[in-house]
Amino acid sequence: MPTEDPHDLRHHGDSEVRDDGSALVDLAVNVRADTPPAWLRERIAESLGSLAAYPDGRAARAAVAARHGLPVERVLLTAGAAEAFVLLARALKVRRPVVVHPQFTEPEAALRDAGHTVDRVLLRAEDGFRLDPAAVPEDADLVVIGNPTNPTSVLHPAASITQLARPGRTLVVDEAFMDAVPDEREALAARTDVPGLVVLRSLTKTWGLAGLRIGYILAAPETITDLERAQPLWPVSTPALTAAEACVSPRALAEAAHAAHRIAADRAHLVAGLGEFAAAGLRVVEPAEGPFVLVRLPEAATVRRRLRDLGYAVRRGDTFPGLGEEWLRLAVRDRATVSGFLRALRSALG
């Protein structure tokens, strides 16, 4: 008789800052602070005058395609990356899906909800959660991996990921945080030479649009056609389409590139500060490349509760397959916020 999965695949960082957590300083949610910027809010607000018309996604789809140098037939706009996972789970005919963990849990949850039996490949802490392509079963016909990976902040080499590709297999790479990586190195979004490649992108993290729901899928035209058939009519709202077009404009790409370098500097400040707690048993998964870091800490659950009492929310790690109660994920914030957090952590550690 199968044992119950101890990991709550539907738990996400926003749970830490709801209700009694709404007043806490948020290091739990991986959305860039102080977003969306004023110019983007204004563009979205301007779209409200056309809400009487049905959404027309052609301009936004063309803009996303141009941003990656791809034909429009390889682009599908979605209501955030979460919808993309549901479409993949429902539309693709697969026999043995495999999810590489630890990673964002929604892909596995969507596959299970669609009736699939999902196998897991668990990357190991002692290996720095680095991908070993040989660990993925050869007969897997759907493989899902994040890059950079949430919550480990590991950026896998593109060459390692493409080793997973083979005829008859769909290779799904979640690049929701790739635009937070300077120069987007290791990105596969523009690649058309990798068989079965499907790349997911989200515009909610860098631009602070989690409440608007906008993302997209990049894949071969026949895959896009299959996924589009599984979508309801007009799946992306007019304000979200406006946001998509704005967020891939030259101005937005320049701003995102600047933000990626700033995040890298702020992350270095956070990691250096965390190093002061090595004597308390705290370890950071390095090198961290995303807008968050994963830490291992004795009695992490107790420390997380103490941090809440001190006004700070962090993300518990035990809901991710491959991690346990000794793990916490910390979103990268500006130096002043991080400095305040480090003082609270010092107090929480007693």
GIWO-V934374 format. One record per residue. N is the residue number from 1. OMEGA is omega in whole degrees, -180 to 180 (none if undefined). BURIAL is b if it has 16 or more other ideal C-beta (glycine too) atoms within 10 Angstrom, else e. D_LAST is the distance of its C-alpha to the last C-alpha in Angstrom with 1 decimal. Layout:
N	OMEGA	BURIAL	D_LAST
N	OMEGA	BURIAL	D_LAST
//
This chain:
1	-176	e	43.5
2	178	e	40.8
3	-179	e	37.2
4	180	e	35.3
5	-179	e	33.3
6	-176	e	29.6
7	178	b	29.0
8	-175	e	29.5
9	-179	b	31.7
10	177	e	32.0
11	178	e	28.3
12	-173	b	27.8
13	-178	b	25.2
14	178	b	27.0
15	-178	b	26.0
16	-173	b	22.4
17	173	b	23.9
18	171	e	26.6
19	-176	e	27.1
20	177	e	23.9
21	-173	e	22.3
22	-179	e	25.1
23	-177	e	23.3
24	170	b	20.2
25	-167	b	20.1
26	168	b	21.5
27	-176	b	20.3
28	-175	b	21.7
29	-176	b	25.4
30	174	b	27.2
31	-177	b	29.7
32	-178	b	30.0
33	177	b	28.7
34	177	e	31.4
35	-2	b	34.1
36	179	b	37.0
37	-175	e	38.4
38	-178	e	41.0
39	179	e	44.0
40	176	b	43.1
41	-179	e	42.6
42	178	e	46.1
43	-180	b	47.7
44	-180	b	46.4
45	180	e	47.5
46	-178	e	51.0
47	-175	b	51.3
48	179	e	51.2
49	-178	e	54.8
50	-177	e	55.9
51	180	e	54.2
52	180	e	57.6
53	175	e	58.5
54	-179	e	57.2
55	177	b	54.6
56	-173	e	56.3
57	-173	b	54.0
58	-178	e	56.5
59	180	e	55.4
60	179	b	51.7
61	179	b	52.5
62	-180	e	54.7
63	178	b	52.1
64	179	b	49.5
65	-180	b	52.1
66	-180	e	53.1
67	-179	b	49.4
68	-180	b	49.3
69	-176	e	53.0
70	172	b	53.9
71	-176	e	56.8
72	-179	e	55.9
73	180	e	56.9
74	-175	b	53.7
75	172	b	51.4
76	178	b	50.3
77	-177	b	48.3
78	177	b	45.9
79	-177	b	43.8
80	179	b	40.6
81	-179	b	39.7
82	177	b	39.1
83	180	b	42.8
84	179	b	43.6
85	179	b	41.9
86	179	b	43.8
87	179	b	47.1
88	-178	b	46.6
89	-175	b	45.9
90	-171	b	48.9
91	-176	b	51.5
92	179	b	51.2
93	-177	e	52.9
94	-179	b	50.7
95	-177	e	50.7
96	177	e	47.5
97	179	b	44.7
98	176	b	41.7
99	179	b	38.3
100	-178	b	36.2
101	-4	b	32.5
102	175	b	29.7
103	176	b	31.0
104	-169	b	31.6
105	-175	b	32.6
106	177	b	35.4
107	180	b	38.1
108	179	b	37.8
109	-180	b	37.5
110	179	b	40.7
111	179	b	42.5
112	179	b	41.8
113	179	e	42.9
114	175	b	46.1
115	-179	e	46.8
116	168	b	45.8
117	-171	e	44.3
118	173	b	41.6
119	-180	b	40.7
120	166	e	37.4
121	-176	b	36.8
122	174	e	33.2
123	-168	b	32.1
124	178	e	29.8
125	-178	b	26.4
126	175	e	27.8
127	-177	e	30.5
128	-178	e	28.3
129	177	b	29.7
130	-179	e	33.0
131	168	b	36.2
132	-177	e	38.7
133	-178	b	41.9
134	-179	e	43.3
135	-179	e	40.7
136	-179	b	42.4
137	-176	e	45.3
138	-177	e	48.6
139	175	e	50.0
140	179	b	47.3
141	170	b	49.2
142	179	b	46.3
143	-179	b	43.1
144	178	b	40.2
145	177	b	37.6
146	178	b	35.4
147	-9	b	35.5
148	-170	b	33.1
149	170	b	31.4
150	17	b	29.0
151	-169	b	26.2
152	-176	b	26.2
153	177	b	27.5
154	174	b	30.0
155	-178	b	33.4
156	175	b	36.1
157	178	e	39.2
158	-179	b	42.1
159	178	e	44.2
160	-179	e	42.0
161	-178	b	42.1
162	174	b	45.8
163	179	e	46.3
164	-176	b	45.5
165	173	b	48.6
166	180	e	51.8
167	179	e	54.9
168	180	e	54.4
169	171	b	50.6
170	-179	b	48.7
171	-177	b	45.7
172	179	b	43.3
173	180	b	40.9
174	180	b	38.4
175	-177	b	38.1
176	-177	b	36.3
177	-176	b	33.9
178	-179	b	36.5
179	173	b	37.3
180	177	b	33.8
181	179	b	34.7
182	180	e	36.6
183	179	e	40.2
184	-180	b	39.5
185	-176	e	40.0
186	179	b	40.5
187	177	b	41.7
188	-171	b	44.5
189	-175	b	45.5
190	-176	e	48.8
191	176	b	49.9
192	-176	e	53.0
193	-177	e	53.8
194	-176	b	51.2
195	175	e	52.8
196	-176	b	51.1
197	172	b	48.4
198	180	b	46.7
199	177	b	44.2
200	175	b	42.1
201	177	b	40.9
202	174	b	38.9
203	-175	b	39.3
204	-172	b	36.5
205	-178	b	33.5
206	-173	b	34.6
207	177	b	36.6
208	-176	b	34.5
209	-178	b	37.2
210	-180	b	35.4
211	-179	e	37.2
212	177	b	40.6
213	177	b	40.5
214	177	b	42.3
215	179	b	42.4
216	179	b	45.1
217	174	b	46.4
218	-176	b	48.3
219	177	b	50.6
220	-176	b	54.2
221	-178	e	56.6
222	176	e	57.5
223	178	b	53.8
224	179	b	53.4
225	179	e	56.5
226	-179	b	55.2
227	-180	b	51.9
228	178	e	53.7
229	-179	e	55.9
230	179	e	52.9
231	169	b	51.7
232	175	e	52.9
233	177	e	55.2
234	-174	e	53.5
235	-177	b	50.0
236	-175	b	48.5
237	178	b	48.9
238	177	b	50.7
239	179	b	47.6
240	177	b	45.7
241	177	b	48.8
242	179	b	48.9
243	-180	b	45.3
244	-180	b	46.0
245	-179	b	48.9
246	-173	b	47.0
247	175	b	44.0
248	177	b	46.2
249	178	e	48.2
250	179	e	48.3
251	-178	e	46.3
252	-179	b	43.5
253	177	e	43.4
254	179	e	43.1
255	179	b	40.3
256	179	b	38.5
257	177	e	39.0
258	-180	e	37.5
259	-180	b	34.5
260	178	b	34.0
261	178	e	33.8
262	177	e	31.4
263	179	b	29.1
264	179	b	29.3
265	179	e	28.2
266	178	b	25.3
267	178	b	24.2
268	177	e	24.4
269	179	b	22.1
270	-178	b	19.5
271	178	b	19.9
272	179	e	19.7
273	179	b	16.5
274	179	b	15.0
275	179	e	16.4
276	-177	e	13.9
277	180	b	11.3
278	-179	e	14.0
279	178	e	12.5
280	178	e	9.8
281	-179	e	13.0
282	177	b	13.5
283	178	e	17.2
284	174	b	19.4
285	-178	b	22.9
286	-1	e	25.2
287	176	e	27.5
288	-176	b	26.5
289	-180	b	29.6
290	179	b	29.0
291	-180	b	27.4
292	176	b	24.2
293	177	b	22.1
294	-179	b	21.0
295	175	b	17.8
296	-172	b	17.0
297	175	b	13.5
298	179	e	12.8
299	-178	e	12.0
300	-179	b	12.8
301	178	b	14.3
302	179	e	11.3
303	180	b	9.4
304	179	b	12.7
305	178	e	13.0
306	178	b	9.8
307	177	b	11.2
308	178	b	14.5
309	-180	e	13.4
310	174	b	12.4
311	-177	e	15.8
312	177	b	15.7
313	173	b	17.7
314	-174	b	17.6
315	174	b	20.1
316	-176	b	19.6
317	-172	b	21.4
318	177	b	22.7
319	177	b	25.8
320	174	b	27.2
321	-177	b	29.4
322	177	b	28.3
323	178	b	24.5
324	-174	e	22.2
325	-178	e	19.1
326	-176	b	17.0
327	174	b	18.3
328	174	b	17.6
329	-177	b	20.1
330	176	b	19.4
331	177	b	22.4
332	177	b	23.2
333	-179	b	23.4
334	-172	e	24.6
335	-180	e	22.8
336	179	e	21.8
337	180	b	20.3
338	180	b	18.5
339	176	e	17.2
340	178	e	15.8
341	-180	b	14.3
342	176	b	12.6
343	178	e	11.1
344	179	b	9.9
345	178	b	8.6
346	179	e	6.6
347	-179	e	5.1
348	178	b	5.3
349	174	b	3.8
350	none	e	0.0
//
